[in-house]
């Protein structure tokens, strides 16, 4: 992805979030120059992978296969192993465009609630994972706002504004915004999240894109921190 595209997506996301009255934490507005002035007091932001996260999953076409995310809070797997009663939760906000696909994947460790916070409708296709990590042909049972729902393997469910679904570990899922309904503001509340190790994509996909630096960053992606933050 080009940095100019990342910057454009950030600007568009900020406008959509403002329209939905969803406010990001203060560090969302820090510039690269701000990051270079920070000391050890902000180390948690880097260690917990907080902040801007924009990916095309290696597709080269963000509008067709891609996702905007912002990690608001998180722990670390190392902290969770040392302190089981410590920060064992995470929260993200995402924007899913109409027909914009997030590829089929599951999480080894993370259980998550996916929540339609407003806007359009989110369509999800689900499978159980077989022991060999293939797509199982067994029915899938999940909880939608506390109600048990069973669908066939590869079946879909639709989250309308205010609705949510709880996805257990090793539940394959892919999702996109329903055509004609507009972009979807999607919340995620989960166990500690580590996108560097906890995603298993059914087809090969790149979680973090290579950035072509055709202009200066507006704000830093989480993958940029090590280049600017030296504390």
Protein Blocks (a to p, Z undefined) as FASTA:
>chain_A
ZZklmmmmmmmmmmmmmmnopacdfklmpcfklmmmpcfklmmmmmnopajdddeehnop
aklngcddddfbdcdfklmmmmmmlcfbdcddddddehiacdddddfklccddddfbhcd
dddddddddfkopacfbdcdddeehiacdddehiacdddehiacdddehiacdddddehk
apaddddddddddfklmcccfbacdfbacdddfbccfbdcfklmmmmmmZZ
